[in-house]
Amino acid sequence: MSDVPADDLPTVVIVGRPNVGKSTLFNRIIGGQVAIVEDRPGVTRDRKENEAEWLGNRFTLVDTGGWLPGGSSLEAKVSRQVEAAVRHADLVLFVVDASTGVTDDDAEIGAWLRKTGRPILVVTNKADNDRRESDRWEFLSLGLGDPLPVSALHGRRAGDLLDEIVALLPSTAEPADAPTGVGSDGEALWNPTDQPPPRVAIVGRPNVGKSTLFNRLVGEDRSVVHDMPGTTRDAIDTLVDTPDGPIVFVDTAGMRKRGKIDDSAEYYSMVRALRAIDAADIALLVIDATEGITGQDQRLAERVDASGCPIVVMLNKWELVDDAEKRLEVQAELNRKLNFVGDAPVLKISALSGKGVHKLRPVLQEAITQYHRRVPTRDVNKVIAAAQQKQPAAHGVKVLYAMQGATDPPTFTLFVNRELPAPYLRYLERSIREAFEFGSTPIKLRVRKRTE
């Protein structure tokens, strides 16, 4: 859960105009390739938060998109995300480009930051040599104090920057076994020894309403929402304290066919989304009800099903399907094209207005419970014995013993006297699913042949 910051940690927000190296600096401080980086403006759009640590002091680091007021509608929404992050900042790192000097955009951002009243540290990035370091004094004209030169790409003076950051923040050094994940009331939401909060990934094709649903679930505009496909670039995690306990909601980028991806940033966005699916406990598959079930929806459902996590189908924009015949057609397509996901719950919602979204909470809780469920060995063997008595396998094939070997998803091991036919294996899987009411939760069967 290192990418879900604790609410009580001081917050450091990285801001600046596009393409000055904010995400590169973010990755340098975090110590990993967390944010997508590309040498062109506008790659980062949403706020991305991670917990960082230096000399035992922990803080939340926030990467933001480029601040460009007065631009297009998408740029204006990205700028509002930056402004929202700065309002909650304990320290702002204003990143500028030492190789280009002070620009009009830098001056405008500096004037805005002075009005915020937040502590500001000017970071002159791309100071790759001594000459570039000496150029930093030009940025005194911003009126925000002495600039600090770094090279985020090469790590030059990164330690000096971190020393300055922790000096400007309250100390957060604490014992290694201290609880993490603090709620609004100051109480720990979970301890390292507890079961970590379930991760719910929101997946789907581009422009089906994933970020709108994400913002609705977390209760704030954490992701940039725009009607241009591909607005979300990275997987954005947010911890939400619900009446059923803490849940991590993950907004992911829209995924298209690999053959249609001609942009490197979109490719890396897809890779991050796939990783989010693999790490998720539950996936919300968002489908545009006005377009019906497409072939890409089918492929995404197959990918999620292969990862082993339960699926909840969210038919978004349902209020726009006002024709009764069209609604019946969508439901028939759903039953026909996504029949392989079994009894996956289907919710008809409007992420924009919030209609029907409240029905998700009990469905999520049930899916979480089933995903972590463990069945006693005695009960498993009773079900297998009853199934074999009702329908014996051909050629004397028999399951001698069965047990549940793992959870997340529930995984059962069958010890057999000889190879088990695939149709009979599916029969046993259905028997286990029905007997223990696993519903849409995927279950896995492993077959072990008895050694002579």
C-alpha positions in Angstrom: 0.0 0.0 0.0 3.0 2.3 -0.4 1.2 4.2 -3.1 -1.7 5.2 -0.8 -0.5 8.0 1.4 -1.5 8.4 5.0 -3.8 11.3 5.6 -1.6 12.8 8.4 1.6 13.1 6.4 2.8 16.5 5.2 2.1 17.1 1.5 4.6 18.3 -1.0 3.2 19.3 -4.4 5.2 19.6 -7.6 4.0 22.3 -10.0 5.2 24.1 -13.0 4.5 24.7 -16.7 4.4 21.7 -19.1 7.5 19.8 -20.0 9.9 21.1 -17.3 10.5 17.7 -15.8 8.0 17.5 -13.0 7.3 13.8 -13.4 11.0 13.0 -13.8 11.6 14.8 -10.4 8.6 12.9 -8.9 10.1 9.6 -10.0 13.5 10.6 -8.7 12.2 11.4 -5.2 10.0 8.3 -5.0 12.9 6.1 -6.3 11.1 4.3 -9.1 9.4 4.7 -12.5 6.0 5.6 -11.0 4.8 8.4 -13.2 4.7 8.3 -17.0 7.5 10.4 -18.5 7.9 11.6 -22.1 9.8 14.5 -23.7 6.7 16.4 -24.7 4.2 18.6 -22.9 0.8 17.5 -21.6 1.6 13.9 -20.7 0.6 14.3 -17.1 -3.0 15.3 -16.5 -4.2 13.9 -13.2 -2.8 14.3 -9.7 -0.7 11.3 -8.7 0.2 10.8 -5.1 2.9 8.5 -3.5 4.5 8.3 -0.1 8.2 9.4 -0.1 10.8 9.0 2.6 14.1 10.7 3.3 16.3 10.2 6.4 13.3 8.6 8.2 11.0 11.5 7.4 7.9 10.5 5.4 5.8 12.8 3.3 3.2 12.6 0.6 4.5 13.7 -2.8 2.0 14.9 -5.5 2.8 15.1 -9.2 0.6 17.4 -11.2 0.0 18.4 -14.8 1.3 21.6 -16.3 -0.5 24.7 -15.1 -1.7 26.6 -18.2 -4.6 28.9 -17.5 -6.5 30.3 -20.4 -5.8 27.3 -22.6 -8.2 24.7 -24.0 -11.0 23.2 -21.9 -8.9 20.2 -21.2 -5.9 22.3 -20.1 -8.2 24.4 -17.9 -9.3 21.2 -16.1 -5.7 20.1 -15.6 -4.9 23.6 -14.2 -7.8 23.3 -11.7 -6.4 19.9 -10.6 -3.1 21.7 -9.9 -4.8 24.5 -8.0 -6.7 22.0 -5.9 -3.5 20.2 -5.0 -1.7 23.4 -4.0 -4.6 24.4 -1.7 -3.8 21.4 0.5 0.0 21.6 0.2 2.4 22.0 3.1 5.2 22.8 0.6 5.1 23.6 -3.1 8.1 22.7 -5.4 7.9 25.1 -8.3 9.9 23.4 -11.1 11.4 25.6 -13.8 13.7 24.8 -16.7 17.3 26.0 -16.2 18.1 25.5 -19.9 15.5 28.0 -21.1 15.5 30.6 -18.3 12.4 32.5 -17.1 9.5 32.4 -19.4 6.2 34.4 -19.4 4.4 31.2 -18.2 6.9 30.9 -15.3 6.3 34.5 -14.3 2.6 34.0 -14.4 2.8 30.8 -12.3 5.1 32.6 -9.8 2.6 35.5 -9.4 -0.2 33.0 -8.8 1.9 31.0 -6.2 2.8 34.2 -4.3 -0.9 34.8 -3.8 -1.6 31.3 -2.4 0.4 31.9 0.8 1.9 28.4 0.7 5.6 27.8 1.3 7.4 27.7 -2.1 10.7 26.2 -3.1 11.9 27.1 -6.6 13.6 24.1 -8.2 15.7 24.8 -11.3 15.6 21.5 -13.1 17.9 20.3 -15.9 20.9 21.9 -14.2 23.2 19.2 -15.6 26.5 21.1 -15.2 28.1 24.0 -13.3 27.2 26.6 -15.9 23.5 25.6 -15.7 23.7 25.7 -11.9 24.9 29.3 -12.1 22.0 30.2 -14.4 19.6 29.6 -11.5 20.1 33.2 -10.1 18.0 34.4 -13.1 15.0 32.9 -11.3 15.3 35.3 -8.4 13.1 37.6 -10.5 10.2 35.3 -9.6 10.3 36.7 -6.1 10.1 33.3 -4.4 13.5 33.0 -2.7 16.7 31.3 -3.6 16.4 28.7 -6.4 17.8 25.2 -5.8 19.4 23.6 -8.8 18.9 19.9 -9.6 19.1 17.5 -12.5 16.1 15.2 -11.9 17.2 13.0 -14.9 20.7 12.4 -13.6 20.1 12.8 -9.9 22.5 15.7 -9.5 21.9 17.5 -6.2 18.8 15.5 -5.5 20.0 14.8 -2.0 20.4 18.5 -1.4 16.8 19.1 -2.5 15.5 16.3 -0.2 17.5 17.8 2.7 15.8 21.1 2.1 12.4 19.6 1.8 12.5 17.7 5.1 14.0 20.9 6.8 10.9 22.8 5.7 8.4 20.1 6.8 7.5 19.0 10.3 9.3 15.8 11.4 7.5 12.6 10.7 10.1 10.1 11.8 8.4 7.3 13.7 8.9 3.6 14.6 8.8 1.2 11.7 5.9 -0.6 13.2 3.7 2.5 13.6 0.2 2.1 12.1 -0.3 3.6 8.6 -3.5 4.7 6.9 -5.1 7.3 9.2 -8.7 8.4 8.9 -10.1 11.9 9.2 -10.7 11.3 13.0 -7.0 10.6 13.5 -7.4 6.9 14.1 -5.5 4.2 12.2 -7.6 2.6 9.4 -5.3 -0.5 9.3 -2.0 -1.8 10.7 0.8 -3.5 8.7 -0.2 -6.8 10.2 -3.9 -6.5 9.1 -5.4 -7.5 5.8 -4.7 -4.5 3.5 -7.7 -2.6 2.1 -9.2 -4.1 -1.0 -8.2 -2.6 -4.3 -11.1 -1.8 -6.7 -9.9 -1.1 -10.3 -12.2 0.9 -12.6 -11.5 -0.4 -16.2 -13.0 0.1 -19.6 -12.6 1.5 -23.1 -11.7 5.1 -23.6 -14.4 7.7 -22.9 -17.0 5.4 -21.3 -17.1 7.4 -18.0 -14.5 5.7 -15.8 -13.0 8.9 -14.4 -16.5 10.4 -13.8 -17.4 7.2 -11.8 -14.1 7.4 -10.0 -14.7 11.0 -8.9 -18.2 10.0 -7.8 -17.0 7.1 -5.7 -14.1 9.1 -4.0 -16.3 12.2 -3.5 -14.1 14.7 -5.2 -12.7 15.6 -8.6 -9.5 13.6 -8.3 -9.3 12.7 -12.1 -9.6 15.0 -15.0 -12.8 14.4 -16.9 -13.2 15.4 -20.5 -15.1 14.1 -23.5 -11.8 13.5 -25.4 -10.8 9.8 -25.4 -7.6 9.1 -23.5 -7.8 11.9 -21.0 -6.6 9.6 -18.2 -3.0 8.6 -18.6 -2.0 6.9 -15.3 -3.5 4.7 -12.7 -4.7 6.9 -9.9 -5.2 5.4 -6.5 -7.4 7.0 -3.7 -8.1 5.5 -0.3 -11.7 6.0 0.8 -13.0 5.3 4.3 -16.4 3.7 3.8 -18.9 2.4 6.3 -17.7 -1.1 5.4 -14.0 -0.1 6.0 -11.3 1.4 3.9 -11.3 0.7 0.1 -8.7 1.8 -2.5 -10.3 2.9 -5.8 -8.0 2.9 -8.8 -8.9 4.9 -11.9 -7.2 3.5 -15.0 -6.6 4.7 -18.5 -8.9 3.6 -21.3 -7.6 0.5 -23.1 -7.8 0.1 -26.9 -6.5 -2.7 -29.2 -2.7 -2.7 -29.3 -2.7 -2.3 -33.0 -4.5 1.0 -32.7 -2.0 2.4 -30.2 0.4 4.7 -32.0 1.5 6.8 -29.0 4.1 5.8 -26.5 2.3 7.6 -23.6 -0.8 5.6 -24.4 1.1 2.4 -24.5 2.6 3.0 -21.1 -0.9 4.0 -19.9 -2.2 0.6 -21.0 0.7 -1.2 -19.3 -0.2 0.7 -16.0 -3.8 -0.2 -16.4 -3.0 -3.9 -16.9 -0.8 -3.9 -13.8 -3.7 -2.3 -11.9 -6.0 -5.1 -13.0 -3.5 -7.7 -11.9 -3.1 -6.1 -8.5 -6.9 -5.5 -8.0 -9.2 -7.5 -5.7 -12.3 -6.4 -7.8 -12.7 -4.8 -11.2 -15.5 -2.5 -12.2 -15.9 -3.0 -15.9 -17.5 0.3 -17.2 -19.5 -0.1 -20.4 -21.1 2.7 -22.4 -24.7 1.5 -22.5 -25.5 3.8 -25.5 -23.0 1.9 -27.6 -23.8 -1.6 -26.4 -21.3 -4.4 -25.8 -18.4 -4.1 -28.2 -15.7 -6.5 -29.1 -13.2 -4.5 -27.0 -15.5 -4.8 -24.0 -15.4 -8.6 -24.5 -11.6 -8.6 -24.6 -11.3 -6.5 -21.5 -13.7 -8.8 -19.6 -11.6 -11.8 -20.7 -8.4 -10.0 -19.5 -10.0 -9.2 -16.1 -11.4 -12.8 -15.8 -7.9 -14.2 -16.5 -6.4 -12.1 -13.7 -8.7 -14.0 -11.3 -10.5 -11.1 -9.7 -14.3 -10.7 -9.6 -16.0 -8.4 -12.1 -18.9 -6.0 -11.5 -20.4 -4.8 -14.8 -21.3 -1.1 -14.8 -23.7 -0.1 -17.6 -23.0 3.6 -17.6 -25.1 6.3 -19.3 -28.1 4.1 -18.8 -30.3 7.2 -18.6 -29.5 8.0 -22.2 -30.9 4.7 -23.4 -34.5 5.8 -23.2 -35.9 3.3 -25.8 -37.3 0.1 -24.2 -36.4 -1.9 -27.2 -32.8 -0.7 -27.1 -32.6 -1.5 -23.4 -33.7 -5.1 -24.1 -31.1 -5.3 -26.9 -28.3 -4.2 -24.6 -29.3 -6.7 -22.0 -29.4 -9.5 -24.6 -26.0 -8.5 -25.9 -24.7 -8.6 -22.3 -26.0 -12.1 -21.7 -24.6 -13.3 -25.1 -21.2 -11.6 -25.3 -20.2 -11.7 -21.6 -21.7 -15.1 -20.7 -18.2 -16.3 -19.7 -18.1 -14.1 -16.6 -20.9 -16.2 -15.0 -23.2 -14.5 -12.6 -21.3 -11.2 -12.5 -23.5 -8.4 -11.0 -24.8 -5.9 -13.5 -25.6 -2.3 -12.3 -27.3 0.2 -14.5 -26.0 3.6 -13.5 -25.3 7.2 -14.4 -21.9 8.2 -13.2 -22.6 11.8 -14.1 -25.8 12.2 -12.0 -24.9 9.4 -9.5 -28.1 7.5 -10.2 -27.8 3.9 -9.3 -24.2 4.2 -7.9 -25.4 3.6 -4.4 -26.2 0.0 -5.3 -22.5 -0.7 -5.7 -21.7 -0.7 -2.0 -23.4 -4.0 -1.0 -22.3 -5.6 -4.2 -18.7 -4.7 -3.5 -18.9 -5.9 0.1 -20.3 -9.3 -1.0 -17.6 -9.7 -3.7 -14.8 -8.8 -1.2 -16.1 -11.3 1.3 -16.3 -14.1 -1.3 -12.9 -13.3 -2.8 -11.2 -13.8 0.6 -13.4 -16.7 1.7 -11.9 -20.0 2.9 -14.0 -23.2 3.0 -13.3 -26.0 5.5 -11.7 -29.1 3.9 -14.4 -31.3 5.3 -17.1 -29.4 3.5 -15.2 -29.3 0.2 -14.9 -33.1 0.2 -18.6 -33.5 1.0 -19.5 -31.5 -2.0 -17.0 -33.3 -4.3 -18.3 -36.7 -3.0 -21.9 -35.8 -3.6 -21.1 -34.5 -7.1 -19.3 -37.7 -8.0 -22.1 -39.8 -6.7 -24.6 -37.9 -8.7 -22.5 -37.9 -11.9 -19.5 -40.3 -11.9 -16.7 -39.6 -14.3 -16.1 -42.0 -17.2 -13.4 -44.7 -17.2 -13.1 -44.9 -13.5 -11.6 -41.4 -13.0 -12.1 -40.3 -9.4 -11.2 -37.4 -7.1 -9.7 -39.0 -4.1 -9.3 -35.9 -1.9 -9.9 -32.1 -2.2 -8.9 -29.0 -0.3 -8.8 -25.3 -0.6 -5.2 -24.3 -1.0 -5.5 -20.5 -1.3 -7.8 -17.5 -1.4 -7.8 -14.3 -3.6 -9.3 -16.0 -5.6 -10.5 -19.2 -3.9 -8.3 -22.0 -5.3 -9.0 -25.7 -4.8 -6.7 -28.6 -5.3 -8.1 -31.9 -6.4 -6.1 -35.1 -6.0 -7.1 -37.7 -8.6 -6.3 -41.2 -9.6 -5.9 -40.4 -13.3 -6.3 -37.5 -15.7 -9.5 -35.6 -15.3 -11.5 -34.7 -18.5 -12.0 -31.0 -19.0 -15.9 -31.2 -19.1 -15.9 -33.1 -15.8 -13.6 -30.5 -14.3 -16.1 -27.8 -15.3 -18.9 -29.8 -13.7 -17.0 -30.0 -10.4 -16.2 -26.3 -10.6 -19.9 -25.5 -11.0 -20.8 -27.9 -8.1 -18.3 -26.1 -5.8 -19.6 -22.6 -6.9 -23.2 -23.5 -6.4 -22.7 -25.3 -3.1 -20.8 -22.5 -1.5 -22.6 -19.6 -3.3 -19.5 -18.0 -4.8 -21.6 -16.1 -7.2 -19.5 -14.3 -9.8 -16.2 -14.7 -7.8 -13.7 -16.6 -10.0 -12.5 -19.9 -8.6 -9.5 -22.0 -9.7 -9.1 -25.8 -9.7 -5.7 -27.4 -9.6 -5.5 -31.1 -10.4 -2.8 -33.3 -8.9 -2.4 -36.9 -10.0 -1.7 -39.5 -7.3 1.8 -40.9 -7.5 1.9 -44.7 -7.7 
